[in-house]
Amino acid sequence: MWSSFWRSRDRFSLDELRYLTDQLQKVQIVNNVNKNFVIETLRSISELITYGDQHDSNYFDFFMEGQVMGEFVRILKVSGIVSISLQLLQTMSIVIQNLKSERAIYYMFSNEHINFLITYTFDFRNEELLSYYISFLRAISGKLDKNTIPLLVKTQNEEVVSFPLYVEAIRFASHEESMIRTAVRALTLNVYHVGDESVNRFVAKAPHADYFSNLLTFFQKQCIYLNGMVSETLKNPDSDTTTAILSVVDEIEDNLYYISDVISAGIPEVGRLITVNILQLLIFPLLLPSLQLDVVNDIQIGAITSLYLLCCILRIVKIKDLANTIAASLFCPPEAFVPDSETKLNGHAPDHGHEIQRTENKNVIEVDGCSKKILPSLSSSSLIHPEDIISKGVSRLTLRDALLSYITAGDDLQVLSSLSMLATLLQTKELDETMLDALGILPQRKQHKKLLQQALVGEDSREDQLFSSGRNFIRDGFSCELNGYLQNLKEQYGVACSSLEVGTSPSVHRFQVLDALVSLFCRSNISPETLWDGGWLLRQLLLYSEAGFNNQHLELLRDSYKNCTYALLEEARGNWPDLLVTVLRDEWKRCKRAMEAPSPQREPECMLLPLDKPSFDDVLPNKSSFVAGERMCKVVKVFVLLHQLQIFFLGRALPEQPPTCPPSDIPENSRARNAGLDVSGPKLGSELRLVDAVPCRIVFERGKERHFCVLAISVGASGWILLAEELPLKKHYGIIRVVAPLASSDPTIDQKHSRWVHLRIRPSTLPFLDPAKLNTHGKAKTKAPVDGRWTLAFMDDESCKSAFSMILEEIDLQSKEVEKSLKPLLNHEGAIDVLDTSPHRPDDASSSTATPSNSL
């Protein structure tokens, strides 16, 4: 008898479910005495319901017949304990998430118990409880479809008047906890993608439509916060701040991708609401004015941050009306977006207290007593004069002009930001070709395609226009289409464009862009990577020819290329000639990939971060070989870009490798051949003949003088200074003990000791050429390397001069071999001739690792 009394029930059985339900029904109040029992009962019931839904329908039949959902609600009502609420919400989440049968889901949603739990007044001061509640709501939304969503709403005259799930969820849309915001957004997307027309009308009308304006208001605060971080980082670059910026960038882009997902649900009214809110809450009052003004409605935001945000919006939020409205806004002056601004003839803006006056400097105006520089373009076709700023009380400087001004006269980040904006506009598929043409960035191939289509359908278009440069034709209807966008700006958003250039031919705008890009390639204070972005944009605009350029463009580009060629030849006699051809080949491949890529090489967020300065520029003197190495790499990158553009303008395809001469054989009468070396170069511990070697002494450690024979040799583009120990049993032969690079050695005879020769010893390679050692954002800089210094002491003045002359001769031979390798590259059509340049003579090294003995 006792064995049957203690016989355990099967845990996963219908009897167990009946027993647990019966025990739950006996609970009349929940307190600290029985709360653990209630919690365990709720948890066990959820396991059994989940198991039964997948294995035996009788489980859920009992769940319905026993009104177990009603018992859950009753337990919540008689309990004031947070742990019970937590367990109940977790139980419901588990049950709903794991239900597979439609019958079970319909039952769960068909009574008011779910809506009661949704609207129950929980104590959300408990963060864990709020987290469980949001998970519960999200679990419900995961089961929504056109058949289940009507079970959770109340309707009147076929219109939804109550939808607790959605209304309660969006209350937490701007919660400080990102996990909660993410869950709410997932829930709203589940609602939008159901496609129920009545629900769509419900979410798009007041007061629920405020969710979208609140969403953009929250986004606006994030943008302002990002700008503060960017401004601080630009003043005080710091890896921690950079990491924080990237974190905020990720969150901002996540928000935009969420907005994009909302739009993809295909609810027209929601798409319109989002467009209007993005324009009225973010773009018009905050982003566009900041491209020229310092303060917008007492909120400071920088032009670089604004351009980044505009790029992100165009790239992620795929709304045609939004993209074209942003593009059309670029033809407006910045003050058009400042509310109630009325510029008078005398330069006063009474509503904002700004007083604008001319100054003696034509490139500077005064606003409220503060000087502000006007950034002019360099070409006469796009030059911006002070008269354009104040002309009959109306600004003629448009935001598009500001973008081009950043390219021609801005700093590196401003150039990068403006190029990124133009590249983003060019790649925005939602943007009409008419708008691209108006901006001056419609690629020639698309222009010719449009003209061909006009010719085929019999429109008035001469056949010769198909092959023209685009200078002398204005597309029919162009002004009308652009004016349509501008008229919409005025009527719908109250933004008036008063620019006198609206009716200008698109070919004029196109040449303004080309002017800006050509002037960019003539600038020496811009990083090569940014110039590469400019090269990418230029190649997108033009066909494989120079037909789109005028003579002034070509002359400026050739002059810039000529200057860069001279700089490259100077590097052949500089500190790193042995690496020059290798670096050139590597950068050639990188630049070719960048030019032929479908999009610019750098992501938009790069404009928010401090540009990579030379790795050791702030800790090493300008004489350092490491600083010279970074300078050499910059010269090579700029030369490669301009050279590839030269090939592009000649209508030729870029070769995979630059045309250079292969290494020549070692001459019979060279020092390398006399020493018995081959093209592989010297190796430590190997034997060589000491022909032309000069005996010397050197001290590597204090008090330890060593005797060597010094020999300078060059093999092709490589060169070394060797210190060899003479073999006592093999006359005129020695063992190589020390090998140092010949280049950058800068031999000098000591003025006070005529038997001493000072040498600078640089490393064999540059650390930043190794990708594993690159100084990337968020990583600490490596220890600054320092050049070594040798002082060789010789027996007499004649030996000293002989060694000195030998080193200079081999340096000259090495440089000439590098120039010979470059000659095929420089002797292409339209290139300058290879010139003989004087040997580069760097100054003495600033540090020493080896010094002569005092006795020498």
C-alpha positions in Angstrom: 0.0 0.0 0.0 2.8 2.4 1.0 4.6 1.8 -2.3 1.6 2.8 -4.4 1.2 6.0 -2.2 4.8 7.1 -2.9 4.8 6.1 -6.6 6.1 9.2 -8.6 4.1 10.7 -11.4 5.5 10.8 -14.9 6.8 14.4 -15.2 5.7 14.7 -18.9 2.2 13.4 -18.6 -1.3 14.7 -18.8 -1.9 13.6 -15.1 1.0 15.8 -14.1 -0.6 18.8 -15.9 -3.9 18.1 -14.1 -2.2 17.9 -10.8 -0.3 21.1 -11.2 -3.4 23.0 -12.4 -5.3 21.7 -9.4 -2.6 22.8 -7.1 -2.5 26.3 -8.7 -6.3 26.6 -8.3 -6.0 26.0 -4.6 -3.8 29.0 -4.2 -5.9 31.9 -2.9 -3.1 34.4 -2.1 0.6 34.5 -2.9 3.0 35.4 -0.1 6.6 34.7 0.9 5.5 31.3 2.3 4.2 29.8 -1.0 5.8 32.0 -3.7 8.5 29.4 -4.5 5.8 26.7 -4.9 3.8 29.0 -7.3 6.9 29.9 -9.3 7.9 26.2 -9.7 4.3 25.3 -10.7 4.2 28.0 -13.4 7.5 26.9 -14.8 6.4 23.3 -14.9 3.1 24.1 -16.6 5.0 26.0 -19.4 7.2 23.0 -20.0 4.2 20.6 -20.2 2.2 22.9 -22.6 5.2 23.3 -24.9 5.8 19.5 -24.8 2.1 18.8 -25.5 1.9 21.2 -28.4 4.5 19.2 -30.2 3.6 15.6 -29.1 0.0 15.3 -27.9 -3.0 17.7 -28.6 -4.7 16.5 -25.4 -2.4 18.6 -23.4 -3.6 21.8 -25.0 -7.2 20.6 -24.9 -7.0 20.4 -21.1 -5.2 23.8 -21.1 -8.2 25.3 -22.8 -10.9 23.3 -20.9 -9.3 24.0 -17.6 -9.1 27.7 -18.2 -5.4 27.6 -17.2 -4.9 31.1 -18.8 -7.5 32.4 -16.5 -5.7 30.9 -13.5 -2.5 32.7 -14.6 -4.3 36.0 -14.6 -5.9 35.3 -11.2 -2.5 34.4 -9.7 -1.1 37.8 -11.0 -4.0 39.6 -9.4 -3.6 38.0 -6.0 0.1 38.4 -5.9 2.1 41.6 -5.3 5.4 39.8 -5.4 7.8 40.8 -8.2 9.2 37.3 -8.6 5.7 35.9 -9.4 5.3 38.5 -12.1 8.7 37.7 -13.5 7.9 34.0 -13.7 4.5 34.5 -15.2 5.9 36.7 -17.9 8.7 34.2 -18.6 6.1 31.3 -18.6 3.9 33.1 -21.2 6.9 34.0 -23.3 8.1 30.4 -23.4 4.7 29.0 -24.2 4.0 31.5 -27.0 7.4 31.2 -28.6 7.2 27.4 -28.7 3.6 27.0 -29.9 3.6 25.5 -33.4 -0.1 24.6 -34.1 -2.4 27.3 -35.4 -5.2 26.1 -33.2 -3.1 26.7 -30.1 -2.0 30.2 -31.2 -5.6 31.2 -32.0 -6.8 30.1 -28.6 -4.0 32.0 -26.8 -4.9 35.2 -28.7 -8.7 34.8 -29.0 -9.5 35.8 -25.4 -8.8 39.0 -23.5 -6.2 37.3 -21.2 -3.3 38.3 -23.4 -4.4 41.9 -23.7 -5.0 42.0 -19.9 -1.4 40.9 -19.3 -0.2 43.4 -21.9 -2.0 46.3 -20.2 -1.4 45.2 -16.6 0.3 47.8 -14.5 3.6 46.2 -13.7 6.3 47.9 -11.5 8.8 48.7 -14.3 11.1 50.3 -11.8 12.5 46.8 -11.6 14.7 46.6 -14.7 14.5 42.8 -14.9 10.7 42.9 -14.9 10.7 45.4 -17.7 13.1 43.1 -19.7 10.8 40.1 -19.2 7.8 42.2 -20.2 9.4 43.4 -23.4 10.4 39.8 -24.2 6.8 38.8 -23.6 5.5 41.4 -26.1 8.1 40.5 -28.7 7.1 36.8 -28.4 3.5 37.7 -29.2 4.6 39.8 -32.2 6.5 36.8 -33.5 3.2 35.0 -34.0 1.4 37.8 -35.9 0.0 37.3 -39.3 -3.1 38.4 -41.2 -5.2 35.8 -39.3 -3.9 36.4 -35.8 -3.5 40.1 -35.6 -7.3 40.8 -35.7 -7.5 38.8 -32.4 -5.4 41.4 -30.6 -7.2 44.6 -31.8 -10.5 46.2 -31.3 -12.4 47.6 -34.2 -15.2 50.0 -34.8 -16.8 50.6 -38.2 -14.0 48.4 -39.7 -11.3 50.7 -38.2 -8.9 49.7 -35.5 -9.5 51.7 -32.4 -7.3 49.8 -29.9 -4.1 47.8 -30.3 -2.6 47.4 -26.9 0.4 45.3 -28.0 1.7 48.1 -30.3 0.7 51.0 -28.1 2.3 49.6 -25.0 5.5 48.6 -26.8 6.2 52.0 -28.4 6.2 53.6 -25.0 9.7 52.2 -24.6 11.0 53.0 -28.0 13.4 55.5 -26.7 14.4 53.6 -23.5 18.0 54.1 -22.4 18.7 50.4 -22.6 19.6 49.4 -26.1 18.3 45.8 -25.7 14.9 47.1 -24.9 14.9 49.5 -27.9 16.0 46.7 -30.2 13.2 44.4 -29.0 10.6 47.2 -29.4 11.8 47.8 -33.0 11.7 44.1 -33.8 8.1 44.1 -32.5 7.0 47.1 -34.6 8.6 45.5 -37.7 6.6 42.4 -37.1 3.5 44.5 -37.0 4.2 46.5 -40.1 5.2 43.5 -42.2 1.8 41.7 -41.5 0.3 44.0 -44.1 -3.1 44.5 -42.5 -4.6 47.6 -44.0 -6.7 48.6 -41.0 -3.7 48.2 -38.7 -1.5 50.2 -41.1 -4.0 53.1 -40.9 -4.0 52.8 -37.1 -0.2 53.2 -36.8 -0.1 56.0 -39.3 -2.6 58.4 -37.7 -2.5 60.5 -34.6 -1.6 60.0 -31.9 0.3 56.9 -32.8 2.0 58.6 -35.7 4.0 60.5 -33.1 6.1 57.4 -32.7 7.9 58.3 -36.0 8.5 61.9 -35.0 9.8 60.7 -31.6 12.0 58.2 -33.3 13.6 61.0 -35.4 13.8 63.3 -32.4 15.8 60.6 -30.5 17.9 60.1 -33.6 18.6 63.9 -33.7 19.9 63.7 -30.2 22.2 60.9 -31.2 23.5 63.0 -34.1 24.2 66.0 -31.8 26.0 63.7 -29.3 28.1 62.2 -32.2 29.1 65.7 -33.3 30.3 66.6 -29.8 32.5 63.5 -29.7 33.9 64.2 -33.2 34.7 67.8 -32.3 36.5 66.6 -29.1 38.4 63.9 -31.0 39.6 66.3 -33.7 40.9 68.6 -30.9 42.5 65.8 -28.8 42.9 62.6 -30.8 42.6 59.6 -28.5 42.1 55.9 -29.1 39.4 55.6 -26.5 37.4 58.5 -28.0 37.8 57.0 -31.4 36.4 53.7 -30.2 33.5 55.5 -28.6 32.8 57.3 -31.9 32.7 54.0 -33.8 30.3 52.7 -31.2 28.0 55.6 -31.7 28.3 55.3 -35.4 27.2 51.7 -35.2 24.1 52.7 -33.3 23.3 55.5 -35.6 23.6 53.3 -38.7 21.5 50.6 -36.9 18.8 53.3 -36.4 18.9 54.1 -40.1 18.7 50.4 -41.1 15.6 50.1 -38.8 14.0 53.1 -40.6 14.9 51.4 -43.9 13.2 48.2 -42.7 10.1 50.1 -41.7 10.0 51.6 -45.2 10.4 48.2 -46.8 7.1 47.1 -45.2 5.4 49.1 -47.9 3.1 51.3 -45.9 2.8 54.5 -48.1 1.6 56.8 -45.3 4.4 55.6 -43.0 6.9 56.2 -45.7 5.6 59.7 -46.2 5.7 60.4 -42.4 9.3 59.2 -42.2 10.3 61.4 -45.1 8.7 64.5 -43.7 10.1 63.9 -40.2 13.7 63.2 -41.5 13.5 66.5 -43.5 11.8 68.7 -40.9 13.5 67.4 -37.8 17.0 66.6 -39.0 18.0 67.6 -42.5 16.5 71.1 -42.9 17.0 72.5 -39.4 20.3 70.8 -38.5 22.3 69.2 -41.2 22.1 71.4 -44.3 22.6 74.8 -42.6 25.6 73.5 -40.8 27.5 73.1 -44.0 28.1 76.9 -43.9 26.8 78.2 -40.6 28.5 77.7 -37.2 25.3 77.6 -35.1 21.8 76.3 -36.1 19.1 77.2 -33.7 21.6 77.3 -30.8 22.7 73.8 -31.6 26.3 73.4 -32.8 27.1 70.7 -35.3 30.1 70.5 -37.6 30.0 70.3 -41.4 31.9 67.0 -41.4 29.4 65.3 -39.1 26.6 66.7 -41.2 28.1 65.3 -44.4 28.6 62.0 -42.8 25.0 61.8 -41.7 23.7 62.9 -45.1 25.8 60.2 -46.7 24.4 57.6 -44.3 20.8 58.7 -44.9 21.2 58.6 -48.7 23.0 55.2 -48.6 20.6 53.4 -46.2 17.2 55.1 -46.4 15.9 54.2 -49.8 13.2 56.8 -50.4 13.1 58.4 -53.9 11.4 61.6 -52.7 13.8 62.0 -49.8 16.9 61.6 -52.0 15.7 64.0 -54.7 14.6 66.6 -52.1 18.1 66.5 -50.4 19.7 66.9 -53.8 17.5 69.8 -54.8 18.2 71.5 -51.4 21.9 71.7 -52.4 20.8 74.5 -54.8 19.5 76.6 -51.9 21.6 79.0 -49.8 22.1 77.9 -46.2 20.0 80.7 -44.7 17.0 79.3 -46.6 16.8 76.7 -43.9 16.9 79.1 -41.0 13.4 79.8 -39.9 12.0 83.4 -40.4 15.3 84.7 -41.7 14.9 87.8 -43.9 18.1 89.3 -45.2 17.9 93.0 -45.9 19.8 95.1 -48.4 22.2 96.3 -45.7 23.1 92.9 -44.6 21.0 92.7 -41.5 19.0 89.6 -40.5 16.6 91.0 -37.8 15.1 87.8 -36.7 18.5 86.3 -35.7 20.6 89.3 -35.0 23.3 88.4 -37.5 25.0 91.4 -39.1 27.0 90.7 -42.3 29.5 93.2 -43.5 32.2 93.2 -46.2 35.8 93.4 -45.2 38.9 94.5 -47.1 39.8 90.9 -47.6 37.6 89.7 -50.4 37.7 86.1 -49.2 36.4 87.1 -45.7 33.1 88.4 -44.4 32.1 89.5 -40.9 29.2 87.9 -39.2 28.3 89.5 -35.8 31.8 90.9 -35.7 33.5 87.5 -36.3 35.5 86.9 -39.5 34.4 84.0 -41.6 36.3 82.7 -44.5 34.7 82.1 -47.9 36.1 79.1 -49.6 36.4 79.9 -53.3 36.8 77.5 -56.2 39.9 77.9 -58.2 38.5 78.1 -61.7 36.8 81.1 -63.1 33.7 79.1 -63.9 33.1 78.2 -60.3 34.8 81.1 -58.5 32.7 82.4 -55.6 33.1 86.1 -54.9 32.0 88.1 -51.8 29.5 89.8 -54.0 27.7 86.4 -54.3 27.3 86.3 -50.5 25.4 89.6 -50.3 23.6 90.7 -53.4 20.4 92.7 -52.9 20.0 91.0 -49.6 19.9 87.5 -51.2 22.6 84.9 -50.8 24.0 83.3 -54.0 26.3 80.9 -52.3 24.5 77.6 -52.5 25.2 74.5 -50.5 26.5 72.9 -53.7 29.0 75.7 -53.9 30.1 74.9 -50.4 30.7 71.3 -51.3 33.0 72.3 -54.2 34.7 74.9 -52.0 35.6 72.3 -49.5 37.3 70.3 -52.3 39.3 73.3 -53.6 40.3 75.0 -50.3 39.2 72.9 -47.4 41.4 70.7 -45.2 41.9 67.0 -45.6 38.8 66.0 -43.7 36.6 68.5 -45.5 37.8 67.3 -48.8 37.2 63.7 -47.9 33.7 64.6 -46.6 32.7 66.5 -49.7 34.0 63.8 -52.0 32.1 61.2 -50.0 29.0 63.2 -50.4 29.3 63.6 -54.1 30.2 59.9 -54.5 27.1 58.9 -52.4 24.9 61.1 -54.5 26.4 59.5 -57.6 25.6 56.0 -56.3 22.1 56.7 -55.0 19.9 54.8 -57.3 16.8 56.6 -56.0 18.2 59.9 -57.4 16.8 61.0 -60.8 19.4 61.3 -63.6 18.1 64.9 -64.1 19.2 65.7 -60.6 22.6 64.2 -61.1 22.9 66.2 -64.2 21.9 69.4 -62.4 24.6 68.7 -59.8 27.2 68.2 -62.5 27.9 64.6 -61.6 26.0 62.6 -64.2 28.6 60.2 -65.8 29.3 60.8 -69.5 28.2 57.3 -70.4 24.7 58.0 -69.0 24.6 61.3 -70.8 25.3 59.6 -74.1 22.8 56.9 -73.3 20.1 59.5 -72.7 20.9 61.4 -75.9 20.8 58.1 -77.8 17.4 57.3 -76.4 16.2 60.8 -77.4 17.5 60.3 -80.9 15.8 56.9 -81.2 12.4 58.2 -80.2 12.7 61.1 -82.6 13.2 64.0 -80.1 15.0 67.1 -81.3 18.6 66.1 -80.7 21.4 66.3 -83.2 23.4 63.2 -83.9 26.7 64.9 -83.2 25.6 65.5 -79.6 26.2 61.9 -79.0 29.9 62.3 -79.3 30.3 65.9 -77.9 32.0 66.7 -74.7 28.7 67.9 -73.2 29.8 71.6 -73.2 27.3 73.0 -75.7 24.0 71.3 -75.1 21.2 71.8 -72.6 18.9 68.9 -72.1 15.3 69.7 -73.1 13.1 70.1 -70.1 16.1 70.1 -67.7 15.2 73.5 -66.1 11.5 72.5 -65.8 12.3 69.3 -64.0 14.7 70.9 -61.6 12.3 73.8 -61.0 9.7 71.2 -60.2 11.8 69.9 -57.3 12.6 73.4 -56.1 8.9 74.4 -56.3 8.0 71.4 -54.2 10.6 72.5 -51.6 8.9 75.9 -51.4 5.3 74.7 -51.3 5.7 71.6 -49.0 8.5 72.7 -46.7 8.7 76.5 -47.0 12.3 76.4 -48.4 12.8 79.0 -51.1 15.8 78.8 -53.5 16.8 82.2 -54.6 20.0 81.2 -56.4 20.5 82.8 -59.8 22.1 79.6 -61.1 19.1 77.4 -61.1 18.6 77.8 -64.8 22.2 77.4 -65.6 23.2 74.7 -68.1 24.2 71.3 -66.5 27.3 71.5 -68.6 28.4 74.6 -66.6 27.8 72.7 -63.3 29.7 69.7 -64.7 32.7 71.9 -65.4 32.5 73.4 -61.9 32.9 69.8 -60.6 35.8 69.1 -63.0 37.4 72.4 -62.0 37.2 71.4 -58.3 38.7 67.9 -58.9 41.5 69.3 -61.1 42.4 71.9 -58.5 42.4 69.1 -55.9 45.0 67.1 -57.8 47.2 70.2 -57.8 47.2 70.5 -54.0 50.1 69.2 -52.0 48.6 69.4 -48.5 46.0 66.6 -49.1 46.7 63.0 -48.1 47.2 60.5 -51.0 44.2 58.4 -49.9 41.9 61.4 -50.2 43.3 62.2 -53.6 42.6 58.6 -54.6 39.0 59.2 -53.7 39.0 62.2 -56.0 40.5 60.1 -58.7 37.8 57.5 -58.3 35.1 60.2 -58.7 36.8 61.7 -61.7 36.9 58.3 -63.5 33.2 57.8 -62.8 32.3 61.1 -64.4 34.4 60.8 -67.6 34.7 58.2 -70.3 38.1 56.6 -71.2 39.3 59.8 -72.7 40.2 63.4 -72.0 37.3 64.7 -74.1 35.6 66.1 -71.0 38.5 68.4 -70.2 39.4 71.8 -71.6 43.0 72.8 -72.2 43.3 74.5 -68.8 42.4 71.3 -67.1 44.9 69.3 -69.0 47.7 71.8 -68.5 47.1 71.9 -64.8 47.1 68.1 -64.5 50.3 67.8 -66.6 52.0 70.4 -64.5 51.0 68.5 -61.3 52.2 65.2 -62.8 55.4 66.8 -63.9 56.1 68.2 -60.4 55.3 64.8 -58.9 57.7 63.1 -61.3 60.5 65.4 -60.2 59.7 64.5 -56.6 59.8 60.8 -57.5 63.2 61.2 -59.2 64.4 62.9 -56.0 63.4 59.9 -54.0 65.6 57.8 -56.3 68.5 59.6 -54.8 66.9 59.9 -51.4 66.9 57.7 -48.3 64.9 54.7 -49.6 65.8 54.1 -53.3 66.2 50.3 -52.6 62.5 50.2 -51.7 61.2 52.7 -54.2 60.4 50.4 -57.0 58.9 47.8 -54.7 56.6 50.4 -53.0 55.7 51.7 -56.4 54.6 48.3 -57.6 52.5 47.7 -54.5 50.9 51.1 -54.6 50.2 50.7 -58.3 48.1 47.6 -57.7 46.3 49.2 -54.7 45.5 52.4 -56.7 44.3 50.4 -59.7 42.0 48.4 -57.4 40.7 51.7 -55.9 40.2 53.4 -59.2 38.3 50.4 -60.7 36.3 49.6 -57.6 32.5 50.1 -57.8 32.6 52.4 -54.8 35.3 54.5 -53.0 37.8 52.6 -51.0 37.0 54.2 -47.6 33.7 53.9 -45.7 31.9 57.2 -44.8 32.7 57.0 -41.1 36.4 57.5 -41.9 35.6 61.2 -42.3 34.7 61.3 -38.6 38.1 60.0 -37.4 41.4 61.8 -37.3 43.3 61.1 -40.4 46.3 58.9 -40.0 49.2 61.2 -39.4 52.8 60.1 -40.2 53.5 57.4 -37.6 56.5 59.2 -36.1 56.1 62.7 -37.3 55.5 64.1 -33.8 58.4 62.3 -32.1 61.2 62.2 -34.7 63.0 65.1 -36.4 62.4 65.8 -40.0 65.9 64.5 -40.8 65.0 61.0 -39.7 65.0 58.3 -42.3 61.6 57.1 -41.0 60.0 60.5 -41.7 61.7 60.4 -45.1 60.3 56.9 -45.7 56.7 58.1 -45.0 57.3 61.0 -47.3 58.6 58.7 -50.0 55.5 56.5 -49.7 53.3 59.6 -50.0 55.2 60.8 -53.2 54.8 57.3 -54.7 51.0 57.2 -54.0 50.4 60.6 -55.6 52.6 59.8 -58.6 50.8 56.5 -59.2 47.4 58.2 -59.1 48.4 61.0 -61.5 50.2 58.5 -63.8 47.2 56.2 -63.9 45.0 59.2 -64.7 47.4 60.1 -67.5 46.9 56.6 -69.0 43.1 57.0 -68.5 43.0 60.3 -70.3 44.9 58.7 -73.2 42.1 56.1 -73.5 44.3 53.1 -72.6 43.7 50.3 -70.2 45.7 50.2 -67.0 48.4 47.5 -67.0 48.5 45.2 -64.0 52.0 46.2 -63.2 53.9 49.5 -63.9 56.3 49.2 -66.8 59.8 49.1 -65.2 63.1 47.7 -66.3 64.1 44.3 -64.8 67.2 44.2 -62.7 70.3 44.2 -64.9 73.2 41.8 -64.5 76.1 42.6 -62.2 78.8 44.5 -64.2 82.1 42.6 -64.5 84.2 45.4 -63.1 81.9 46.3 -60.2 82.9 46.0 -56.5 80.1 43.4 -56.0 81.6 41.2 -58.7 85.1 41.7 -57.4 84.0 40.7 -53.9 82.4 37.5 -55.3 78.8 38.4 -54.5 75.8 37.5 -56.6 72.3 39.1 -57.1 71.1 37.6 -53.8 73.4 40.0 -51.9 75.6 39.5 -48.9 74.9 37.2 -46.0 76.2 37.3 -42.5 78.9 34.8 -41.9 79.6 34.3 -45.6 83.0 34.7 -47.2 84.0 37.4 -49.6 87.1 38.9 -51.3 88.3 42.1 -49.7 89.1 43.8 -53.0 88.7 47.6 -52.5 87.9 47.1 -48.8 89.5 49.6 -46.4 90.7 48.6 -42.9 89.0 50.6 -40.1 88.2 50.5 -36.5 84.8 51.0 -34.7 83.5 50.7 -31.2 80.0 49.1 -30.7 80.4 48.8 -26.9 82.2 51.1 -24.6 85.8 50.1 -24.2 85.7 47.4 -26.9 87.4 48.5 -30.1 87.0 46.2 -33.1 89.0 46.0 -36.4 87.1 45.5 -39.7 87.5 46.1 -43.3 84.7 48.3 -44.7 83.3 47.7 -48.2 80.4 49.5 -50.0 78.7 47.6 -52.7 75.6 48.0 -54.8 73.7 45.3 -56.8 70.9 46.8 -58.9 68.6 48.9 -56.7 70.1 47.4 -53.5 73.2 48.5 -51.7 75.0 47.6 -48.5 77.9 48.7 -46.3 79.8 45.6 -45.1 82.1 45.2 -42.2 84.2 42.1 -42.6 86.8 40.4 -40.4 89.9 39.5 -42.4 90.8 35.8 -42.4 94.2 35.3 -40.8 95.0 32.2 -42.9 93.5 33.3 -46.2 94.9 36.6 -47.4 92.5 39.1 -49.0 89.5 37.2 -47.8 87.2 37.9 -44.9 84.0 36.9 -43.1 81.0 39.3 -43.2 80.1 40.3 -39.6 77.9 43.4 -40.1 75.6 44.4 -42.9 73.9 47.8 -43.1 71.9 49.6 -45.9 73.9 51.8 -48.2 71.1 54.2 -48.9 70.6 57.1 -46.4 74.1 56.5 -45.0 75.0 60.1 -45.7 78.8 59.8 -45.3 80.7 62.8 -43.9 84.3 63.3 -42.9 84.6 64.8 -39.4 85.8 68.4 -39.5 88.1 68.0 -36.5 89.3 64.4 -37.1 90.2 64.0 -40.7 90.5 60.2 -40.3 86.9 59.7 -39.1 83.9 59.1 -41.4 80.4 59.4 -39.9 77.6 57.2 -41.3 73.9 57.2 -40.6 72.5 53.6 -40.4 68.8 53.2 -41.1 66.9 49.9 -40.9 66.5 47.6 -43.8 62.7 48.2 -44.1 60.0 50.5 -43.0 57.7 49.2 -40.2 54.5 50.7 -41.6 54.9 48.7 -44.8 54.1 45.6 -42.8 50.3 45.4 -42.5 50.6 43.7 -39.1 52.4 46.8 -37.8 50.1 49.4 -39.2 49.0 52.2 -36.8 45.3 51.6 -37.0 42.6 53.5 -35.1 42.2 52.2 -31.6 45.7 50.7 -31.3 48.6 52.3 -29.5 51.6 53.5 -31.5 54.7 51.4 -31.6 57.9 52.7 -30.1 59.4 55.4 -32.3 62.5 53.9 -34.1 65.7 55.9 -34.2 68.4 55.9 -36.9 71.8 54.5 -35.8 75.1 56.1 -36.3 78.6 54.7 -37.0 81.9 56.5 -36.8 84.6 54.7 -38.7 88.3 55.5 -37.9 91.0 54.9 -40.5 94.8 54.7 -40.3 95.4 57.8 -42.4 93.7 60.6 -44.3 94.2 58.8 -47.6 92.4 55.7 -46.4 89.6 57.8 -45.0 89.1 59.7 -48.3 89.2 56.4 -50.2 86.4 54.9 -48.1 84.4 58.1 -48.3 84.7 58.2 -52.1 83.8 54.5 -52.4 80.6 54.9 -50.4 79.5 57.9 -52.5 80.3 56.1 -55.8 78.2 53.1 -54.8 75.3 55.4 -53.6 75.4 57.0 -57.0 75.4 53.7 -58.9 72.5 52.5 -56.8 70.5 55.7 -57.6 71.2 55.4 -61.3 70.1 51.8 -61.3 66.8 52.9 -59.7 66.4 55.7 -62.3 67.0 53.2 -65.0 64.3 51.0 -63.6 61.8 53.9 -63.6 62.7 55.1 -67.1 60.1 53.0 -69.1 57.4 54.2 -66.6 58.2 57.9 -67.2 58.7 57.7 -71.0 55.1 57.2 -72.0 53.2 59.5 -74.3 52.9 62.9 -72.9 55.3 62.3 -70.0 58.4 64.3 -69.1 61.9 63.2 -69.7 63.9 61.5 -67.0 66.2 64.1 -65.6 69.5 63.8 -63.8 69.1 65.1 -60.3 71.8 65.9 -57.8 72.4 63.3 -55.1 70.2 63.7 -52.1 72.3 64.7 -49.1 70.4 64.3 -45.8 71.7 65.8 -42.6 73.5 63.9 -39.9 71.5 61.5 -37.8 70.4 62.7 -34.5 71.3 59.7 -32.4 74.2 57.2 -32.1 74.5 53.6 -31.5 78.2 53.2 -32.2 81.0 55.7 -31.5 84.8 55.7 -32.1 87.2 54.9 -29.4 88.8 57.9 -27.7 92.2 56.6 -28.7 91.5 56.9 -32.4 
